[in-house]
Amino acid sequence: MTLSYNFFISIAIFAITLLLVIKKPKNIGIGYSALIGAAASYGLGLINFSSVIAVWDIVWNATFTFIAIILISLVLDEAGVFRYAALKISKFANGNGNLLFMFIIILGSCISAIFANDGTALILTPIVYEILVNMNVERKYILPFIMATGFIADSASLPLPVSNLVNIVSTTYFHISFLGYAGVMILPDVVSVLSSLSILYLYYRKNIITSYSTDNLGNPRDAIISETIAKMTLPVIIILILLYSIGGIYNVPIAFISVAVAAFMMLVARSGKDVDTAKIFREAPWQIVIFSFGMYLVVYGLGLNGLTALMATLLAHITSLPGPLPDLFSGYFFALLASSMNNMPSVMLGALSISGIHNGSYLIYTNVIGNDIGPKFTPIGSLATLLWLHTLDRKNGIKIGYGYYMKVGFTIAFPVLTLTLLSLYFI
């Protein structure tokens, strides 16, 4: 196929937008950078008003669900729930560093599954760091725990539609129910978590503390700031999952449920006065919301001007391969796309490309897996990773170089991605 002049203009706008997001000149927010790119696409005629409506139709459910899930997780964080859980497992590991490493990964995977990957990256990471510092763990022995927390945030975000924005966009676009999606992806998630835990341990086994003292940890109960919110946590999680499941049967958008529960949690938190709801609103990652919509518009223009057709042609060739190769190669392709351009725009391009392929329903799930795990290849692959790096630098002064991150990321993520894709094939 012949590529048009607009295709190369779209590529240039996307590249400049992504550069602005990564470099953040003059500390401009990532959301505003994405809006600049979207405005440029609109101004140059690469997209029009109908494109804006089409994109909003695809992402509104994911956007409102994301806001709601983050608000719920921030309420629980301010109430001390996650700190309590981290302290509890630190006590339970009873001074065994290897057990603590495993427990933190499991805790991170549970948080990612229910409260999305961003919740794990942004909330659990600083808590884990602070606990290790309080236990007088040397700085060099903290790195494995920090890297493990950042990695599991994405690799464990497969099981439910709400576990990752990528999942919500895919299930919304292809009209997949909550239970329908979970029924397919539970096993790949288990494989992803277990392989992540095993490979992370093998990689860092020589740098994990063998023992530690729990004397300076204090009583986990003291971490609870709001008893009311803490007691509500488990019932709220159960109710959310039940409502998601029932809502999926009757085609109720996930956003309607999650927003209602988030509003209820915020009202309870405000009435109790133990939790600063104004602070939660201030610190909520609104820039992610703006970034998502702006970048989706940029990528939609890229797709309209030729990239979607190119991807569909490539994927059609991949689907003709024998055995598990279509699952593996399509997953690798989506992973490389996500790691090079960020998984937010990548998953939309994948969805648009898949929709035109006959008998390619399994590609919906390889697209999700590739865009959930593949971003770990590079620091720009996942917005959660970018925010994770920023949080470490700003709050804890830990700088993780891009070279080191990519070496560790690819070494660990590639086998995890491969095993997870194979598990999807054998379902």
N, C-alpha and C positions, 0 to 999 in steps of 0.2 A: 504494500500500500504506500501511497505517496503522502508524505507528511507536509502539512500546510505551514505557512509562515506563522499562523497563530499558535501552532503547537510549540514552536521554539520560543515565542514570546511567553507562553504559559510556563514553560520550563524555567525561563529566566526569572519570572515573577516568583515562582515557587522557591527557587534557589535563594533569591534575595530575602524572601520572607523567612525562610528557615535560618539563614545567616543572622538575621535580626533577632530571631528567637533565641539562638544559641549565644550570640555575643552580647545581647542586651545593651546596645550603646546608650550612654547617658542614663542607664538603669531603666530604660523603657520597659514596661510590662510586656510579657509574652502575648497577652491578649491583644494589646494595642498593635503589636508588630503584625499579628495575623490579620487584624482589621485593615491595616495599611495595605497588605497584600490583596485582601478581598476588594478594597476600594480601587486598587490599580487594575484588577481583573475586570471589575465592572466598568471602570472608566474607559478601558481599551476595548470594550465590547466582547470580551471573552465569555462573560456571563451576562445575563439580563435579569429582570425582576422575576420572571418565571423560574429562573434557576435558583434564586433566593428562596422562593416558595417551595420548590422541589427539595432543596437541601433541608429546610426547616421541617418539612414533612418526614424526612428520614431521621433527623437527629433530635427532635423535640422530646421524645420519650426518654432517650438516653440523657439528655441535658437535665431535665427536671429530676430524673431518678438519681443522677449523680449528685446534684445539689442536695437532695433529701438525704441520701446515704451519708454524705460527708457531714451534714449538720447533725445527724444522729450520732455518728462516730465522735464528733467534737464534743457533743453533750456528754457522752460516756467518758471521754478523755478528761474533760473538766471535772467530772464527778469522781475521778480517780479509779475508774474501773480497770482500764488497761494497765495502769501502774500497779494496782493490786494484783492483777493476774501475773505480771512479770515478776513481782516480788515473791508471789506464792510459788511459782515454779523454781525460782532461785533458791528458796528455802527447801523445796521438795527435792531438788537435785542433791541437796545435803553435801555441798562442797565438791562434788564431782564435776569437773569442767566439761568432760565429754557429754555427760547427761544434760548439763545446762545448755550446751550447744544444740543438742537434739531437741530439747524442750522449747527453746526459743524459736527454732525453725517451725515446729509444730504449731506453736502459738501464732506465729506470723501467718502460717497457712490458713488457720481458722479465721483470723481477722480479715485476710484477703478474700476468703470465700464469702463472708457475710457483709463486710464493710468496704469492699473494693481494695484494689492494690494500692491506691493512693493513701488510704487509711493506714496501711501497714508501713509504707515508706515514710510518711510524714509524722505519724504519731508514735509508732512502736520504736523506731530507730533512736530518737533522742532518749526515750525511756531506758532502753537497753544500755545505751552509752552511759547514762547517769548512774544506773545500778552498778555497772562494772567499775566505774570510777570510785563509787562509794565503797566498793569491796577492795579498793587499792590494787586493782589489776593493772599491770604495766600497759602502757599505751600500745606497744607492739602486739600484745595479746588481745587487744580490743578489736583490732581490724578484722579478724575472721568473723566475729559476731556481727559487726556492722555490715560487712559484705554479704553475709548469709541473710540478714534481715532484708537488705535491699534486693537480693536475688529472689528470695521466696515471695516477695511482694507481687512479682509478676508471674513467676512460674506456677504459683498456686492459685492464680486468678481465673481458672478455667471452669469450675464446677457449676456455677449458677449464672444466669444472665446478669445479675447485679454485681458480680465479682469484678467486672472490668467494663469500662465504657465500650471497649471493642465488642464485648459480648452483647451488650444492650443494642448497639447499632445493628449488629448482624441479626439478632432475633427479631428486632422491629422490622427491618427491611424485608426479611423473608417470612414474616408472620409465623414464627416458631413459638409455641407456648412455653411457659416456664418449666413444666414437667417434661415436655418433649425434649427441650434442650438439655435439662439436667440428666435425663435418662441416657442420653448419648455420651455426655461429657464427664460423668462421675468417675468412670474407670480411667479415662485419660488423665484426669486430675490426680487420682491416687497414684498412678504411675509417675506423673510429673513430680509430685511431692516426694515420693520415696526415692526416686532417682536423684532429685535435687539434694535431698538430705545426704544420700550416700556419696555423691560426687563432691559435694561441698566438704564433707568430712574427710574424704580421701585427699582432697587438694590441700586442706588446711590442718590436717591431723598433727603435724609437727609444731604448729603455732597455736594450738588450743591449750589453754591452761589445764594442767592435770588436776589441780585442786585450788580451792579458794576458801576464804573465811566468810561466814555469814554474820559475824558479830556486828558489823556496822549497818546491816540492812534494816534493822528495826522490825516492828510488827507490821505485816501487810495490811492489817485492818486500819492502821493509821493513815494509809494512803487514800482511804475512802473519804471524800469530801461531802458527798450527798448520799446518805443511807437510802433515801427514797429512790433515787435514780439507780443505785447499785442493785437494789432488790427487784427493780423493774427489768433489768437487763435480759435475763434468761426468758421471762415471759414475752418480752417485746420481740426477741429473736424468733421464738416459736410462732408467735402470732404473725410476724412478717412472712415467714416461710409458708405458713398455712394460707394466708391471704394471697400470696403470690401464686400458690398452686391452684387455689380455687379460682382466682382471677384469670389464670391462663385458660381454664376450661371455658370460661364465658367471654374470652377475648377482652378482658379489662386491662388496659395499659398498665404496666408496672409503675409508671410515674404516679398514677392516681393513688395507688396504695402507699407507696413510699413517701410521697408528699404529705399525705394525711397523717401517717405515723410520725413523721418528722415534726409536723406542726404540733401534734399532741405532746411529743417529748419536749419541745421548746416551751410549751405552755406549763408543763409540769416543772421544768427546770426554773422557769421564771417565777412561778408561784412559791417555790421552795426557797428561793433567794440564796441558796448555797452555791449556785452555778451562775457565772456572769454571762448571760445570754447576749448582751451587747458585745462582749469580747468575742464570742463565738461568731457573730455576724461579721465583725471586723476582720477576724483572722481566717474566715472561710476562703478557700482558694477561688475567688470569683474570676481571677485572671484565666484560670483553666477553662471556665465556661465560655468566656469571650474568645479565647484561643481556639477552642473546639469549633465554634461556629465560623469564625473567620478563616481558619485553615481548611475547613470543609469546603467553603466557597472557592478558595484558591484551587484546591484539588479537583473540585467538580468542573471547573473551567478547564483544567488540564485534561480531565477525562473526556469532556465534550470535544476537545480539539485533537483527539487522536490516541491518547495513551490507553484508554479503555479498550479500544479496538485492537491495539497491539497486544495488550495483556490477554484478551479473549483468544486471540490467535495462538499465542504461546501455550495457554492453558489447554486449549483444544488438542494440541499436539501431546501435551503431557498426559492427558486422560486416555490416550490411545496406548500407553505403555502397559506392559503386563504386570500382574501380581501387585505387590505393595508399592511399586515405583510411583504410580500417580499420587498416592498419599504422601510419600516422602518428598518427591520433587516439587509438588505444588506447595507443600508446607515449607520447604527450603526457600522456594521463590518468594512466598509471602513474608517469610522471616527476613530475607535479604532486603526486600522492599521496605519493611518496617524499620529495619536497622539503619537504612540509608535516608529515609525521609520522615521518620516518626510514625508510630502505629496508628495514630488518630486519622491522618489522611489515607494511610495505606489500607486500612480495613474498608474504607468507603470505596476506594478504587477496586479492591478485591471483590466487594459485593456487586458493584456495577458490572464488572467483567464476568463474574460467575453467572449472573442472571441471564446471559445470552448463550449459555452452554447447555447442550442437551445431556441429560443423565449425569449432571455434575453436582448433585445434591451433597455428596460427601465433601465437595470443595468448600462448602459453607463452614464446615468444622475444621478443615485443614487451614482455612483462612483465619479462623479464630485462634487456633493453636500457634500458627506461625506469627500472628500479631500479638499474642500474649507472651510467648517465650523468646521469639526471635529478636525483640528489641533489646535483649540483654547483650547482644553482640557489640553494641556501641552505646555510649552515653546519651546520644540523641534519639535512640530508638523509642524510648518511652518517656512520656511527660513526667510520670512518677519518678523516673530515674533522675531527670534533670532537677526536679524539685528536691529529691533526696540528696543529691550532691550539694545543692544550694543550702539546704537545711544543715547538713554536716559542717559546711564551711562557715555558715553564719552563726550557728549556735555553739558548735563544739570546736571550731577551728581545725577540723580534720580536712585535709586536702587530698583527694584521690585523683591522681593524674589520669588523663584520658588513655594514655598508653597502657598503664597498669590495668585500668578498668577493662579495656578491650581484650587484653591478654587473658585475664581471668574470666571475663564474660564469655568469650568464644569457647575457651577450654571447657567450661562447665555447661554452657547453654546448648552447645551442639549435640552432645550425647543425650542430654535431657530431651531436647526437641526430637531427636531421632527415635528414642524409646517411646515418647508420647504419641508420635505419629503412627508408629507400628501398632501401639495398643488400640488406636482408633481403627486401623485396618482389620484387626482380628476381632473386633466386637461383632 
